[in-house]
């Protein structure tokens, strides 16, 4: 009876069904890891706008580089051949802070992008001779940790301006104040919400990665008080993160009539600080591949950390120029050979 039921054809069909079901599960179920994948470098000419902005027509241009970041499927996490070309598998812990959702991570990246645009604008306008005073105006709440006591008290967009009666202008200020507390201690926090300023008491929680370190329970971005002499608009859609700061500053000089690229197609990456320093970024392998795919002539990368070394590893003939600051980037471009 069973022998008649379990014919070779039926066994083969059942095996095929199991294989298909297993494949569907591997493709559709997400792992706890992320894939960092190259995106081709993009020209900034049409994405940065200022009044009276000029467009150079010398064949050059400033390009920014980005990466695609997405949850890896089980198949992609287990089989390297299933991953897109040039991609790397990244542990979730290095992308998302403990207790933070994917949606909150994206909010933080967008907030970091906006802060980088403000800083890049200030650096570029100062280079053009404008007086642009910038003050660190507290820590803006990009996202609130759901499991924290702050979840019921803070809102996205709030600005933390003080803690325990001491001013909070930067992350370092808040870190120093919290160093005198233990997890579970209450902290009196000064909040600016719209036009209102008030104080609330928030009980700290423990940092999952450092149990003795107290946290208030929010993701901060730097709130900056700045006034520009004219409006500056960036139109990059949903792109997030601070790593395009150097490219933004270079493009703003171009828009104001300074010939920065000297006819070269210039890709640039690096977090730019208010003092003009260019600091390290993540995903340098994928960004170098993206610059290559856009067929740019040179790629400016941070000298900070291992960025320059890793970029050269994947350059495959693309000229890599490590820079420590904005002035060095301008000098490096100005001293390139004349473009034929």
Rosetta blueprint (number, residue, H / E / L):
1 X L
2 X H
3 X H
4 X H
5 X H
6 X L
7 X L
8 X H
9 X H
10 X H
11 X H
12 X H
13 X H
14 X H
15 X H
16 X H
17 X H
18 X H
19 X H
20 X H
21 X H
22 X H
23 X H
24 X H
25 X H
26 X H
27 X H
28 X H
29 X L
30 X E
31 X E
32 X E
33 X E
34 X E
35 X E
36 X E
37 X E
38 X E
39 X L
40 X L
41 X L
42 X E
43 X E
44 X L
45 X L
46 X L
47 X L
48 X E
49 X E
50 X E
51 X L
52 X L
53 X L
54 X L
55 X L
56 X L
57 X L
58 X L
59 X L
60 X L
61 X E
62 X E
63 X E
64 X E
65 X L
66 X L
67 X E
68 X E
69 X E
70 X E
71 X E
72 X E
73 X E
74 X H
75 X H
76 X H
77 X H
78 X H
79 X L
80 X H
81 X H
82 X H
83 X L
84 X L
85 X L
86 X L
87 X L
88 X E
89 X E
90 X E
91 X E
92 X H
93 X H
94 X H
95 X L
96 X L
97 X L
98 X L
99 X L
100 X L
101 X L
102 X H
103 X H
104 X H
105 X H
106 X H
107 X H
108 X H
109 X H
110 X H
111 X H
112 X H
113 X H
114 X H
115 X H
116 X H
117 X H
118 X H
119 X H
120 X H
121 X H
122 X H
123 X H
124 X H
125 X H
126 X H
127 X H
128 X L
129 X L
130 X L
131 X L
132 X L
133 X L
134 X E
135 X E
136 X E
137 X E
138 X E
139 X E
140 X E
141 X E
142 X E
143 X E
144 X E
145 X L
146 X L
147 X L
148 X L
149 X H
150 X H
151 X H
152 X H
153 X L
154 X L
155 X L
156 X L
157 X L
158 X L
159 X E
160 X E
161 X E
162 X E
163 X E
164 X L
165 X L
166 X E
167 X E
168 X L
169 X L
170 X L
171 X H
172 X H
173 X H
174 X H
175 X H
176 X H
177 X H
178 X H
179 X L
180 X L
181 X L
182 X L
183 X L
184 X L
185 X L
186 X E
187 X E
188 X E
189 X E
190 X E
191 X E
192 X E
193 X E
194 X L
195 X L
196 X E
197 X E
198 X E
199 X E
200 X E
201 X E
202 X E
203 X E
204 X L
205 X E
206 X E
207 X L
208 X L
209 X L
210 X L
211 X L
212 X L
213 X L
214 X E
215 X E
216 X L
217 X L
218 X E
219 X E
220 X E
221 X E
222 X E
223 X E
224 X E
225 X E
226 X E
227 X L
228 X L
229 X L
230 X L
231 X L
232 X E
233 X E
234 X E
235 X L
236 X L
237 X L
238 X L
239 X L
240 X L
241 X L
242 X L
243 X L
244 X L
245 X H
246 X H
247 X H
248 X H
249 X H
250 X H
251 X H
252 X H
253 X H
254 X H
255 X H
256 X L
257 X L
258 X L
259 X L
260 X L
261 X L
262 X L
263 X L
264 X L
265 X E
266 X E
267 X E
268 X E
269 X L
270 X L
271 X E
272 X E
273 X L
274 X L
275 X L
276 X L
277 X E
278 X E
279 X E
280 X L
281 X L
282 X L
283 X L
284 X H
285 X H
286 X H
287 X H
288 X H
289 X H
290 X H
291 X H
292 X H
293 X H
294 X L
295 X L
296 X L
297 X L
298 X E
299 X E
300 X E
301 X E
302 X E
303 X L
304 X L
305 X L
306 X L
307 X H
308 X H
309 X H
310 X H
311 X H
312 X H
313 X H
314 X L
315 X L
316 X L
317 X L
318 X L
319 X E
320 X E
321 X E
322 X E
323 X E
324 X L
325 X E
326 X H
327 X H
328 X H
329 X H
330 X H
331 X H
332 X H
333 X H
334 X H
335 X L
336 X L
337 X L
338 X L
339 X L
340 X L
